């Protein structure tokens, strides 16, 4: 791929990745239906098993592609500058597929009809996803989503490694992006059986993924990260810090 194609690829991957995240948020908010690619033609499959399988595959792909060993193999076939964009591309496609193939399950875990309380929970829902977005900019949004890499490659400019920073919410929480996801998948006034499987699956994925990520961060940053881990909470601020 030429530098121009890599740039176009990175930009397209960015928008597909954002679309995948938006698809998940829209489904949780009730703006789009679950299973819009199946349209009720799930056959005789066990719906719980099917949905857990979907979120398990989604989580495995995201975790596996984030490992350094996979990145090393991947960059033998694509330019190194396109590696992060490829992760974002796959994340977007798999997120749309996750919602598109999800199956509705009858039943309700909770449903809050009270206007004031429901609005308050929706406010928390919006806060969670806004917190996630703000956390991406507190580090480097464009590097996280692969745009910085393809742009510097296009400009033939060197790409210095990003420094380990502890600004904004990162002073108090080590993984605020995942904090935003946890808030967003649980803070809804109506929790159906359809959604609760997704929320549980995302929660398991976050804790499993963070185990691998923390291990990589300790290996990369050593004592600096161990000190940071003692200072800041994993997903929520440490009490009595």
Biotite code that builds the C-alpha atoms (Angstrom):
import biotite.structure as struc

atoms = struc.array([
    struc.Atom([0.000, 0.000, 0.000], chain_id="A", res_id=1, res_name="UNK", atom_name="CA", element="C"),
    struc.Atom([1.239, 3.505, -0.800], chain_id="A", res_id=2, res_name="UNK", atom_name="CA", element="C"),
    struc.Atom([1.291, 6.194, 1.867], chain_id="A", res_id=3, res_name="UNK", atom_name="CA", element="C"),
    struc.Atom([-1.854, 7.724, 0.379], chain_id="A", res_id=4, res_name="UNK", atom_name="CA", element="C"),
    struc.Atom([-3.723, 4.431, 0.486], chain_id="A", res_id=5, res_name="UNK", atom_name="CA", element="C"),
    struc.Atom([-2.591, 3.876, 4.074], chain_id="A", res_id=6, res_name="UNK", atom_name="CA", element="C"),
    struc.Atom([-3.944, 7.319, 4.971], chain_id="A", res_id=7, res_name="UNK", atom_name="CA", element="C"),
    struc.Atom([-7.293, 6.649, 3.268], chain_id="A", res_id=8, res_name="UNK", atom_name="CA", element="C"),
    struc.Atom([-7.428, 3.236, 4.928], chain_id="A", res_id=9, res_name="UNK", atom_name="CA", element="C"),
    struc.Atom([-6.784, 4.792, 8.348], chain_id="A", res_id=10, res_name="UNK", atom_name="CA", element="C"),
    struc.Atom([-9.462, 7.452, 7.911], chain_id="A", res_id=11, res_name="UNK", atom_name="CA", element="C"),
    struc.Atom([-12.025, 4.904, 6.702], chain_id="A", res_id=12, res_name="UNK", atom_name="CA", element="C"),
    struc.Atom([-11.136, 2.582, 9.599], chain_id="A", res_id=13, res_name="UNK", atom_name="CA", element="C"),
    struc.Atom([-11.614, 5.449, 12.051], chain_id="A", res_id=14, res_name="UNK", atom_name="CA", element="C"),
    struc.Atom([-15.160, 6.146, 10.887], chain_id="A", res_id=15, res_name="UNK", atom_name="CA", element="C"),
    struc.Atom([-16.047, 2.451, 10.829], chain_id="A", res_id=16, res_name="UNK", atom_name="CA", element="C"),
    struc.Atom([-14.684, 2.084, 14.361], chain_id="A", res_id=17, res_name="UNK", atom_name="CA", element="C"),
    struc.Atom([-16.718, 5.064, 15.561], chain_id="A", res_id=18, res_name="UNK", atom_name="CA", element="C"),
    struc.Atom([-19.793, 3.645, 13.805], chain_id="A", res_id=19, res_name="UNK", atom_name="CA", element="C"),
    struc.Atom([-19.342, 0.357, 15.663], chain_id="A", res_id=20, res_name="UNK", atom_name="CA", element="C"),
    struc.Atom([-19.215, 2.106, 19.032], chain_id="A", res_id=21, res_name="UNK", atom_name="CA", element="C"),
    struc.Atom([-22.210, 4.261, 18.080], chain_id="A", res_id=22, res_name="UNK", atom_name="CA", element="C"),
    struc.Atom([-24.127, 1.106, 17.111], chain_id="A", res_id=23, res_name="UNK", atom_name="CA", element="C"),
    struc.Atom([-23.627, -0.378, 20.586], chain_id="A", res_id=24, res_name="UNK", atom_name="CA", element="C"),
    struc.Atom([-24.629, 2.868, 22.309], chain_id="A", res_id=25, res_name="UNK", atom_name="CA", element="C"),
    struc.Atom([-27.700, 3.255, 20.076], chain_id="A", res_id=26, res_name="UNK", atom_name="CA", element="C"),
    struc.Atom([-28.859, -0.295, 20.846], chain_id="A", res_id=27, res_name="UNK", atom_name="CA", element="C"),
    struc.Atom([-28.433, 0.239, 24.595], chain_id="A", res_id=28, res_name="UNK", atom_name="CA", element="C"),
    struc.Atom([-30.418, 3.479, 24.330], chain_id="A", res_id=29, res_name="UNK", atom_name="CA", element="C"),
    struc.Atom([-33.188, 1.764, 22.348], chain_id="A", res_id=30, res_name="UNK", atom_name="CA", element="C"),
    struc.Atom([-32.654, 3.750, 19.152], chain_id="A", res_id=31, res_name="UNK", atom_name="CA", element="C"),
    struc.Atom([-31.965, 0.681, 17.007], chain_id="A", res_id=32, res_name="UNK", atom_name="CA", element="C"),
    struc.Atom([-33.209, -2.895, 17.460], chain_id="A", res_id=33, res_name="UNK", atom_name="CA", element="C"),
    struc.Atom([-31.018, -5.802, 18.444], chain_id="A", res_id=34, res_name="UNK", atom_name="CA", element="C"),
    struc.Atom([-30.653, -8.463, 15.770], chain_id="A", res_id=35, res_name="UNK", atom_name="CA", element="C"),
    struc.Atom([-31.393, -6.197, 12.803], chain_id="A", res_id=36, res_name="UNK", atom_name="CA", element="C"),
    struc.Atom([-29.423, -8.551, 10.523], chain_id="A", res_id=37, res_name="UNK", atom_name="CA", element="C"),
    struc.Atom([-31.405, -11.624, 11.589], chain_id="A", res_id=38, res_name="UNK", atom_name="CA", element="C"),
    struc.Atom([-34.862, -10.052, 11.868], chain_id="A", res_id=39, res_name="UNK", atom_name="CA", element="C"),
    struc.Atom([-36.155, -12.777, 14.144], chain_id="A", res_id=40, res_name="UNK", atom_name="CA", element="C"),
    struc.Atom([-34.819, -15.676, 12.036], chain_id="A", res_id=41, res_name="UNK", atom_name="CA", element="C"),
    struc.Atom([-32.710, -17.180, 14.790], chain_id="A", res_id=42, res_name="UNK", atom_name="CA", element="C"),
    struc.Atom([-34.153, -20.667, 14.329], chain_id="A", res_id=43, res_name="UNK", atom_name="CA", element="C"),
    struc.Atom([-34.208, -23.070, 17.253], chain_id="A", res_id=44, res_name="UNK", atom_name="CA", element="C"),
    struc.Atom([-30.938, -21.921, 18.805], chain_id="A", res_id=45, res_name="UNK", atom_name="CA", element="C"),
    struc.Atom([-30.579, -21.355, 22.539], chain_id="A", res_id=46, res_name="UNK", atom_name="CA", element="C"),
    struc.Atom([-30.783, -17.561, 22.714], chain_id="A", res_id=47, res_name="UNK", atom_name="CA", element="C"),
    struc.Atom([-28.691, -17.184, 25.871], chain_id="A", res_id=48, res_name="UNK", atom_name="CA", element="C"),
    struc.Atom([-25.980, -19.424, 24.471], chain_id="A", res_id=49, res_name="UNK", atom_name="CA", element="C"),
    struc.Atom([-26.052, -17.630, 21.114], chain_id="A", res_id=50, res_name="UNK", atom_name="CA", element="C"),
    struc.Atom([-25.673, -14.186, 22.688], chain_id="A", res_id=51, res_name="UNK", atom_name="CA", element="C"),
    struc.Atom([-22.944, -15.256, 25.092], chain_id="A", res_id=52, res_name="UNK", atom_name="CA", element="C"),
    struc.Atom([-21.133, -16.852, 22.149], chain_id="A", res_id=53, res_name="UNK", atom_name="CA", element="C"),
    struc.Atom([-21.361, -13.595, 20.191], chain_id="A", res_id=54, res_name="UNK", atom_name="CA", element="C"),
    struc.Atom([-19.978, -11.438, 22.991], chain_id="A", res_id=55, res_name="UNK", atom_name="CA", element="C"),
    struc.Atom([-17.319, -14.076, 23.723], chain_id="A", res_id=56, res_name="UNK", atom_name="CA", element="C"),
    struc.Atom([-16.108, -14.025, 20.119], chain_id="A", res_id=57, res_name="UNK", atom_name="CA", element="C"),
    struc.Atom([-16.206, -10.214, 20.146], chain_id="A", res_id=58, res_name="UNK", atom_name="CA", element="C"),
    struc.Atom([-14.153, -10.064, 23.342], chain_id="A", res_id=59, res_name="UNK", atom_name="CA", element="C"),
    struc.Atom([-11.655, -12.679, 22.186], chain_id="A", res_id=60, res_name="UNK", atom_name="CA", element="C"),
    struc.Atom([-10.986, -10.835, 18.921], chain_id="A", res_id=61, res_name="UNK", atom_name="CA", element="C"),
    struc.Atom([-10.465, -7.513, 20.705], chain_id="A", res_id=62, res_name="UNK", atom_name="CA", element="C"),
    struc.Atom([-8.164, -9.015, 23.355], chain_id="A", res_id=63, res_name="UNK", atom_name="CA", element="C"),
    struc.Atom([-6.180, -11.175, 20.925], chain_id="A", res_id=64, res_name="UNK", atom_name="CA", element="C"),
    struc.Atom([-5.567, -8.324, 18.466], chain_id="A", res_id=65, res_name="UNK", atom_name="CA", element="C"),
    struc.Atom([-4.280, -6.098, 21.283], chain_id="A", res_id=66, res_name="UNK", atom_name="CA", element="C"),
    struc.Atom([-1.435, -8.490, 22.139], chain_id="A", res_id=67, res_name="UNK", atom_name="CA", element="C"),
    struc.Atom([2.087, -7.607, 20.998], chain_id="A", res_id=68, res_name="UNK", atom_name="CA", element="C"),
    struc.Atom([2.624, -11.093, 19.560], chain_id="A", res_id=69, res_name="UNK", atom_name="CA", element="C"),
    struc.Atom([-0.325, -10.633, 17.195], chain_id="A", res_id=70, res_name="UNK", atom_name="CA", element="C"),
    struc.Atom([0.833, -7.146, 16.203], chain_id="A", res_id=71, res_name="UNK", atom_name="CA", element="C"),
    struc.Atom([4.265, -8.541, 15.314], chain_id="A", res_id=72, res_name="UNK", atom_name="CA", element="C"),
    struc.Atom([2.727, -11.107, 12.973], chain_id="A", res_id=73, res_name="UNK", atom_name="CA", element="C"),
    struc.Atom([0.221, -8.628, 11.512], chain_id="A", res_id=74, res_name="UNK", atom_name="CA", element="C"),
    struc.Atom([2.873, -6.070, 10.570], chain_id="A", res_id=75, res_name="UNK", atom_name="CA", element="C"),
    struc.Atom([4.624, -8.664, 8.432], chain_id="A", res_id=76, res_name="UNK", atom_name="CA", element="C"),
    struc.Atom([1.676, -8.376, 6.042], chain_id="A", res_id=77, res_name="UNK", atom_name="CA", element="C"),
    struc.Atom([0.611, -4.730, 6.387], chain_id="A", res_id=78, res_name="UNK", atom_name="CA", element="C"),
    struc.Atom([2.527, -1.486, 6.981], chain_id="A", res_id=79, res_name="UNK", atom_name="CA", element="C"),
    struc.Atom([3.264, -0.869, 10.641], chain_id="A", res_id=80, res_name="UNK", atom_name="CA", element="C"),
    struc.Atom([1.517, 2.506, 10.413], chain_id="A", res_id=81, res_name="UNK", atom_name="CA", element="C"),
    struc.Atom([-1.749, 0.710, 9.541], chain_id="A", res_id=82, res_name="UNK", atom_name="CA", element="C"),
    struc.Atom([-1.640, -1.723, 12.466], chain_id="A", res_id=83, res_name="UNK", atom_name="CA", element="C"),
    struc.Atom([-3.732, 0.348, 14.874], chain_id="A", res_id=84, res_name="UNK", atom_name="CA", element="C"),
    struc.Atom([-6.141, 1.348, 12.114], chain_id="A", res_id=85, res_name="UNK", atom_name="CA", element="C"),
    struc.Atom([-6.681, -2.346, 11.363], chain_id="A", res_id=86, res_name="UNK", atom_name="CA", element="C"),
    struc.Atom([-7.567, -2.979, 14.993], chain_id="A", res_id=87, res_name="UNK", atom_name="CA", element="C"),
    struc.Atom([-10.070, -0.107, 14.889], chain_id="A", res_id=88, res_name="UNK", atom_name="CA", element="C"),
    struc.Atom([-11.521, -1.389, 11.606], chain_id="A", res_id=89, res_name="UNK", atom_name="CA", element="C"),
    struc.Atom([-12.067, -4.887, 12.987], chain_id="A", res_id=90, res_name="UNK", atom_name="CA", element="C"),
    struc.Atom([-13.436, -3.432, 16.237], chain_id="A", res_id=91, res_name="UNK", atom_name="CA", element="C"),
    struc.Atom([-16.007, -1.431, 14.284], chain_id="A", res_id=92, res_name="UNK", atom_name="CA", element="C"),
    struc.Atom([-17.082, -4.312, 12.052], chain_id="A", res_id=93, res_name="UNK", atom_name="CA", element="C"),
    struc.Atom([-17.356, -6.789, 14.926], chain_id="A", res_id=94, res_name="UNK", atom_name="CA", element="C"),
    struc.Atom([-19.302, -4.290, 17.045], chain_id="A", res_id=95, res_name="UNK", atom_name="CA", element="C"),
    struc.Atom([-21.890, -3.760, 14.314], chain_id="A", res_id=96, res_name="UNK", atom_name="CA", element="C"),
    struc.Atom([-22.063, -7.533, 13.802], chain_id="A", res_id=97, res_name="UNK", atom_name="CA", element="C"),
    struc.Atom([-22.462, -8.067, 17.559], chain_id="A", res_id=98, res_name="UNK", atom_name="CA", element="C"),
    struc.Atom([-25.611, -5.942, 17.634], chain_id="A", res_id=99, res_name="UNK", atom_name="CA", element="C"),
    struc.Atom([-26.793, -7.053, 14.191], chain_id="A", res_id=100, res_name="UNK", atom_name="CA", element="C"),
    struc.Atom([-26.768, -10.761, 15.093], chain_id="A", res_id=101, res_name="UNK", atom_name="CA", element="C"),
    struc.Atom([-27.879, -10.346, 18.732], chain_id="A", res_id=102, res_name="UNK", atom_name="CA", element="C"),
    struc.Atom([-31.097, -12.139, 19.644], chain_id="A", res_id=103, res_name="UNK", atom_name="CA", element="C"),
    struc.Atom([-33.987, -10.748, 21.676], chain_id="A", res_id=104, res_name="UNK", atom_name="CA", element="C"),
    struc.Atom([-34.745, -12.671, 24.873], chain_id="A", res_id=105, res_name="UNK", atom_name="CA", element="C"),
    struc.Atom([-38.098, -12.345, 26.600], chain_id="A", res_id=106, res_name="UNK", atom_name="CA", element="C"),
    struc.Atom([-38.185, -10.939, 30.108], chain_id="A", res_id=107, res_name="UNK", atom_name="CA", element="C"),
    struc.Atom([-37.279, -7.864, 32.123], chain_id="A", res_id=108, res_name="UNK", atom_name="CA", element="C"),
    struc.Atom([-34.695, -7.498, 34.889], chain_id="A", res_id=109, res_name="UNK", atom_name="CA", element="C"),
    struc.Atom([-35.824, -4.015, 35.901], chain_id="A", res_id=110, res_name="UNK", atom_name="CA", element="C"),
    struc.Atom([-37.915, -1.229, 34.430], chain_id="A", res_id=111, res_name="UNK", atom_name="CA", element="C"),
    struc.Atom([-38.112, 2.220, 36.000], chain_id="A", res_id=112, res_name="UNK", atom_name="CA", element="C"),
    struc.Atom([-41.076, 4.286, 34.891], chain_id="A", res_id=113, res_name="UNK", atom_name="CA", element="C"),
    struc.Atom([-40.692, 7.173, 37.348], chain_id="A", res_id=114, res_name="UNK", atom_name="CA", element="C"),
    struc.Atom([-39.911, 10.228, 35.255], chain_id="A", res_id=115, res_name="UNK", atom_name="CA", element="C"),
    struc.Atom([-37.393, 11.902, 37.587], chain_id="A", res_id=116, res_name="UNK", atom_name="CA", element="C"),
    struc.Atom([-35.500, 8.731, 38.433], chain_id="A", res_id=117, res_name="UNK", atom_name="CA", element="C"),
    struc.Atom([-35.502, 7.546, 34.813], chain_id="A", res_id=118, res_name="UNK", atom_name="CA", element="C"),
    struc.Atom([-34.094, 10.885, 33.642], chain_id="A", res_id=119, res_name="UNK", atom_name="CA", element="C"),
    struc.Atom([-31.411, 10.721, 36.328], chain_id="A", res_id=120, res_name="UNK", atom_name="CA", element="C"),
    struc.Atom([-30.346, 7.267, 35.136], chain_id="A", res_id=121, res_name="UNK", atom_name="CA", element="C"),
    struc.Atom([-30.281, 8.467, 31.533], chain_id="A", res_id=122, res_name="UNK", atom_name="CA", element="C"),
    struc.Atom([-28.036, 11.312, 32.681], chain_id="A", res_id=123, res_name="UNK", atom_name="CA", element="C"),
    struc.Atom([-25.651, 8.766, 34.208], chain_id="A", res_id=124, res_name="UNK", atom_name="CA", element="C"),
    struc.Atom([-25.796, 6.765, 30.947], chain_id="A", res_id=125, res_name="UNK", atom_name="CA", element="C"),
    struc.Atom([-24.824, 9.847, 28.929], chain_id="A", res_id=126, res_name="UNK", atom_name="CA", element="C"),
    struc.Atom([-22.116, 10.708, 31.459], chain_id="A", res_id=127, res_name="UNK", atom_name="CA", element="C"),
    struc.Atom([-20.575, 7.247, 31.092], chain_id="A", res_id=128, res_name="UNK", atom_name="CA", element="C"),
    struc.Atom([-20.137, 7.487, 27.337], chain_id="A", res_id=129, res_name="UNK", atom_name="CA", element="C"),
    struc.Atom([-19.050, 11.152, 27.524], chain_id="A", res_id=130, res_name="UNK", atom_name="CA", element="C"),
    struc.Atom([-16.495, 10.141, 30.166], chain_id="A", res_id=131, res_name="UNK", atom_name="CA", element="C"),
    struc.Atom([-15.173, 7.460, 27.801], chain_id="A", res_id=132, res_name="UNK", atom_name="CA", element="C"),
    struc.Atom([-14.809, 10.007, 24.983], chain_id="A", res_id=133, res_name="UNK", atom_name="CA", element="C"),
    struc.Atom([-13.109, 12.535, 27.262], chain_id="A", res_id=134, res_name="UNK", atom_name="CA", element="C"),
    struc.Atom([-10.694, 9.834, 28.448], chain_id="A", res_id=135, res_name="UNK", atom_name="CA", element="C"),
    struc.Atom([-9.574, 9.156, 24.870], chain_id="A", res_id=136, res_name="UNK", atom_name="CA", element="C"),
    struc.Atom([-8.676, 12.838, 24.445], chain_id="A", res_id=137, res_name="UNK", atom_name="CA", element="C"),
    struc.Atom([-6.947, 12.956, 27.848], chain_id="A", res_id=138, res_name="UNK", atom_name="CA", element="C"),
    struc.Atom([-4.298, 10.627, 26.404], chain_id="A", res_id=139, res_name="UNK", atom_name="CA", element="C"),
    struc.Atom([-4.264, 10.927, 22.602], chain_id="A", res_id=140, res_name="UNK", atom_name="CA", element="C"),
    struc.Atom([-7.549, 10.254, 20.814], chain_id="A", res_id=141, res_name="UNK", atom_name="CA", element="C"),
    struc.Atom([-6.020, 10.228, 17.341], chain_id="A", res_id=142, res_name="UNK", atom_name="CA", element="C"),
    struc.Atom([-3.231, 7.812, 18.281], chain_id="A", res_id=143, res_name="UNK", atom_name="CA", element="C"),
    struc.Atom([-5.702, 5.535, 20.058], chain_id="A", res_id=144, res_name="UNK", atom_name="CA", element="C"),
    struc.Atom([-7.857, 5.385, 16.919], chain_id="A", res_id=145, res_name="UNK", atom_name="CA", element="C"),
    struc.Atom([-4.963, 5.011, 14.469], chain_id="A", res_id=146, res_name="UNK", atom_name="CA", element="C"),
    struc.Atom([-5.134, 8.413, 12.753], chain_id="A", res_id=147, res_name="UNK", atom_name="CA", element="C"),
    struc.Atom([-1.862, 9.793, 14.115], chain_id="A", res_id=148, res_name="UNK", atom_name="CA", element="C"),
    struc.Atom([0.056, 6.811, 12.790], chain_id="A", res_id=149, res_name="UNK", atom_name="CA", element="C"),
    struc.Atom([-1.260, 6.983, 9.223], chain_id="A", res_id=150, res_name="UNK", atom_name="CA", element="C"),
    struc.Atom([-0.979, 10.793, 9.067], chain_id="A", res_id=151, res_name="UNK", atom_name="CA", element="C"),
    struc.Atom([2.674, 10.880, 10.189], chain_id="A", res_id=152, res_name="UNK", atom_name="CA", element="C"),
    struc.Atom([3.393, 8.031, 7.777], chain_id="A", res_id=153, res_name="UNK", atom_name="CA", element="C"),
    struc.Atom([1.793, 10.060, 4.969], chain_id="A", res_id=154, res_name="UNK", atom_name="CA", element="C"),
    struc.Atom([3.896, 13.108, 5.890], chain_id="A", res_id=155, res_name="UNK", atom_name="CA", element="C"),
    struc.Atom([7.067, 10.969, 6.140], chain_id="A", res_id=156, res_name="UNK", atom_name="CA", element="C"),
    struc.Atom([7.568, 12.239, 9.667], chain_id="A", res_id=157, res_name="UNK", atom_name="CA", element="C"),
    struc.Atom([9.006, 10.173, 12.509], chain_id="A", res_id=158, res_name="UNK", atom_name="CA", element="C"),
    struc.Atom([6.553, 8.955, 15.135], chain_id="A", res_id=159, res_name="UNK", atom_name="CA", element="C"),
    struc.Atom([7.953, 9.339, 18.605], chain_id="A", res_id=160, res_name="UNK", atom_name="CA", element="C"),
    struc.Atom([6.502, 7.055, 21.277], chain_id="A", res_id=161, res_name="UNK", atom_name="CA", element="C"),
    struc.Atom([3.888, 8.711, 23.467], chain_id="A", res_id=162, res_name="UNK", atom_name="CA", element="C"),
    struc.Atom([4.968, 9.474, 27.001], chain_id="A", res_id=163, res_name="UNK", atom_name="CA", element="C"),
    struc.Atom([3.336, 7.794, 29.960], chain_id="A", res_id=164, res_name="UNK", atom_name="CA", element="C"),
    struc.Atom([0.988, 10.513, 31.239], chain_id="A", res_id=165, res_name="UNK", atom_name="CA", element="C"),
    struc.Atom([-1.263, 10.935, 34.268], chain_id="A", res_id=166, res_name="UNK", atom_name="CA", element="C"),
    struc.Atom([-3.506, 13.866, 33.401], chain_id="A", res_id=167, res_name="UNK", atom_name="CA", element="C"),
    struc.Atom([-7.174, 14.645, 34.039], chain_id="A", res_id=168, res_name="UNK", atom_name="CA", element="C"),
    struc.Atom([-9.093, 11.518, 35.110], chain_id="A", res_id=169, res_name="UNK", atom_name="CA", element="C"),
    struc.Atom([-5.946, 9.408, 34.663], chain_id="A", res_id=170, res_name="UNK", atom_name="CA", element="C"),
    struc.Atom([-4.599, 10.953, 37.862], chain_id="A", res_id=171, res_name="UNK", atom_name="CA", element="C"),
    struc.Atom([-7.210, 8.993, 39.788], chain_id="A", res_id=172, res_name="UNK", atom_name="CA", element="C"),
    struc.Atom([-8.283, 6.080, 37.534], chain_id="A", res_id=173, res_name="UNK", atom_name="CA", element="C"),
    struc.Atom([-5.936, 3.877, 35.514], chain_id="A", res_id=174, res_name="UNK", atom_name="CA", element="C"),
    struc.Atom([-8.542, 2.731, 32.978], chain_id="A", res_id=175, res_name="UNK", atom_name="CA", element="C"),
    struc.Atom([-11.230, 5.437, 32.657], chain_id="A", res_id=176, res_name="UNK", atom_name="CA", element="C"),
    struc.Atom([-12.243, 4.298, 29.156], chain_id="A", res_id=177, res_name="UNK", atom_name="CA", element="C"),
    struc.Atom([-13.389, 0.987, 30.598], chain_id="A", res_id=178, res_name="UNK", atom_name="CA", element="C"),
    struc.Atom([-15.032, 2.866, 33.477], chain_id="A", res_id=179, res_name="UNK", atom_name="CA", element="C"),
    struc.Atom([-17.157, 4.716, 30.938], chain_id="A", res_id=180, res_name="UNK", atom_name="CA", element="C"),
    struc.Atom([-18.153, 1.451, 29.270], chain_id="A", res_id=181, res_name="UNK", atom_name="CA", element="C"),
    struc.Atom([-19.169, -0.117, 32.593], chain_id="A", res_id=182, res_name="UNK", atom_name="CA", element="C"),
    struc.Atom([-21.334, 2.875, 33.461], chain_id="A", res_id=183, res_name="UNK", atom_name="CA", element="C"),
    struc.Atom([-22.842, 2.959, 29.969], chain_id="A", res_id=184, res_name="UNK", atom_name="CA", element="C"),
    struc.Atom([-23.835, -0.709, 29.815], chain_id="A", res_id=185, res_name="UNK", atom_name="CA", element="C"),
    struc.Atom([-25.469, -0.783, 33.270], chain_id="A", res_id=186, res_name="UNK", atom_name="CA", element="C"),
    struc.Atom([-27.003, 2.684, 33.757], chain_id="A", res_id=187, res_name="UNK", atom_name="CA", element="C"),
    struc.Atom([-30.235, 2.295, 31.799], chain_id="A", res_id=188, res_name="UNK", atom_name="CA", element="C"),
    struc.Atom([-33.758, 2.735, 33.237], chain_id="A", res_id=189, res_name="UNK", atom_name="CA", element="C"),
    struc.Atom([-34.878, -0.455, 31.523], chain_id="A", res_id=190, res_name="UNK", atom_name="CA", element="C"),
    struc.Atom([-32.779, -3.624, 31.716], chain_id="A", res_id=191, res_name="UNK", atom_name="CA", element="C"),
    struc.Atom([-34.214, -6.412, 29.577], chain_id="A", res_id=192, res_name="UNK", atom_name="CA", element="C"),
    struc.Atom([-33.007, -10.000, 29.505], chain_id="A", res_id=193, res_name="UNK", atom_name="CA", element="C"),
    struc.Atom([-31.749, -9.164, 26.034], chain_id="A", res_id=194, res_name="UNK", atom_name="CA", element="C"),
    struc.Atom([-29.519, -6.398, 27.332], chain_id="A", res_id=195, res_name="UNK", atom_name="CA", element="C"),
    struc.Atom([-28.370, -7.997, 30.574], chain_id="A", res_id=196, res_name="UNK", atom_name="CA", element="C"),
    struc.Atom([-26.477, -10.699, 28.677], chain_id="A", res_id=197, res_name="UNK", atom_name="CA", element="C"),
    struc.Atom([-24.640, -7.960, 26.765], chain_id="A", res_id=198, res_name="UNK", atom_name="CA", element="C"),
    struc.Atom([-23.903, -6.020, 29.967], chain_id="A", res_id=199, res_name="UNK", atom_name="CA", element="C"),
    struc.Atom([-22.609, -9.102, 31.770], chain_id="A", res_id=200, res_name="UNK", atom_name="CA", element="C"),
    struc.Atom([-20.531, -10.102, 28.751], chain_id="A", res_id=201, res_name="UNK", atom_name="CA", element="C"),
    struc.Atom([-18.958, -6.641, 28.473], chain_id="A", res_id=202, res_name="UNK", atom_name="CA", element="C"),
    struc.Atom([-18.194, -6.632, 32.204], chain_id="A", res_id=203, res_name="UNK", atom_name="CA", element="C"),
    struc.Atom([-16.422, -9.995, 32.001], chain_id="A", res_id=204, res_name="UNK", atom_name="CA", element="C"),
    struc.Atom([-14.509, -8.815, 28.915], chain_id="A", res_id=205, res_name="UNK", atom_name="CA", element="C"),
    struc.Atom([-13.340, -5.640, 30.686], chain_id="A", res_id=206, res_name="UNK", atom_name="CA", element="C"),
    struc.Atom([-11.954, -7.442, 33.726], chain_id="A", res_id=207, res_name="UNK", atom_name="CA", element="C"),
    struc.Atom([-10.361, -10.202, 31.646], chain_id="A", res_id=208, res_name="UNK", atom_name="CA", element="C"),
    struc.Atom([-8.886, -7.714, 29.167], chain_id="A", res_id=209, res_name="UNK", atom_name="CA", element="C"),
    struc.Atom([-7.491, -5.501, 31.923], chain_id="A", res_id=210, res_name="UNK", atom_name="CA", element="C"),
    struc.Atom([-5.632, -8.451, 33.404], chain_id="A", res_id=211, res_name="UNK", atom_name="CA", element="C"),
    struc.Atom([-3.684, -8.798, 30.153], chain_id="A", res_id=212, res_name="UNK", atom_name="CA", element="C"),
    struc.Atom([-3.323, -5.030, 29.683], chain_id="A", res_id=213, res_name="UNK", atom_name="CA", element="C"),
    struc.Atom([-1.955, -4.434, 33.173], chain_id="A", res_id=214, res_name="UNK", atom_name="CA", element="C"),
    struc.Atom([0.571, -7.204, 32.657], chain_id="A", res_id=215, res_name="UNK", atom_name="CA", element="C"),
    struc.Atom([1.736, -5.559, 29.409], chain_id="A", res_id=216, res_name="UNK", atom_name="CA", element="C"),
    struc.Atom([1.914, -2.116, 31.022], chain_id="A", res_id=217, res_name="UNK", atom_name="CA", element="C"),
    struc.Atom([4.057, -3.411, 33.888], chain_id="A", res_id=218, res_name="UNK", atom_name="CA", element="C"),
    struc.Atom([6.392, -5.059, 31.400], chain_id="A", res_id=219, res_name="UNK", atom_name="CA", element="C"),
    struc.Atom([6.620, -1.850, 29.340], chain_id="A", res_id=220, res_name="UNK", atom_name="CA", element="C"),
    struc.Atom([6.856, 0.783, 32.104], chain_id="A", res_id=221, res_name="UNK", atom_name="CA", element="C"),
    struc.Atom([8.179, -1.225, 35.044], chain_id="A", res_id=222, res_name="UNK", atom_name="CA", element="C"),
    struc.Atom([8.366, 0.535, 38.406], chain_id="A", res_id=223, res_name="UNK", atom_name="CA", element="C"),
    struc.Atom([6.686, 3.694, 37.054], chain_id="A", res_id=224, res_name="UNK", atom_name="CA", element="C"),
    struc.Atom([3.508, 1.766, 36.412], chain_id="A", res_id=225, res_name="UNK", atom_name="CA", element="C"),
    struc.Atom([3.717, -0.160, 39.682], chain_id="A", res_id=226, res_name="UNK", atom_name="CA", element="C"),
    struc.Atom([3.910, 3.168, 41.517], chain_id="A", res_id=227, res_name="UNK", atom_name="CA", element="C"),
    struc.Atom([0.973, 4.479, 39.486], chain_id="A", res_id=228, res_name="UNK", atom_name="CA", element="C"),
    struc.Atom([-1.021, 1.363, 40.340], chain_id="A", res_id=229, res_name="UNK", atom_name="CA", element="C"),
    struc.Atom([-0.537, 2.084, 44.028], chain_id="A", res_id=230, res_name="UNK", atom_name="CA", element="C"),
    struc.Atom([-1.662, 5.702, 43.559], chain_id="A", res_id=231, res_name="UNK", atom_name="CA", element="C"),
    struc.Atom([-4.733, 5.323, 41.325], chain_id="A", res_id=232, res_name="UNK", atom_name="CA", element="C"),
    struc.Atom([-7.694, 2.953, 41.283], chain_id="A", res_id=233, res_name="UNK", atom_name="CA", element="C"),
    struc.Atom([-8.225, 0.508, 38.440], chain_id="A", res_id=234, res_name="UNK", atom_name="CA", element="C"),
    struc.Atom([-11.746, 1.559, 37.415], chain_id="A", res_id=235, res_name="UNK", atom_name="CA", element="C"),
    struc.Atom([-12.812, 3.976, 40.140], chain_id="A", res_id=236, res_name="UNK", atom_name="CA", element="C"),
    struc.Atom([-10.838, 6.446, 42.273], chain_id="A", res_id=237, res_name="UNK", atom_name="CA", element="C"),
    struc.Atom([-9.128, 4.982, 45.307], chain_id="A", res_id=238, res_name="UNK", atom_name="CA", element="C"),
    struc.Atom([-10.782, 5.960, 48.556], chain_id="A", res_id=239, res_name="UNK", atom_name="CA", element="C"),
    struc.Atom([-8.423, 7.593, 51.008], chain_id="A", res_id=240, res_name="UNK", atom_name="CA", element="C"),
    struc.Atom([-5.869, 8.253, 48.284], chain_id="A", res_id=241, res_name="UNK", atom_name="CA", element="C"),
])
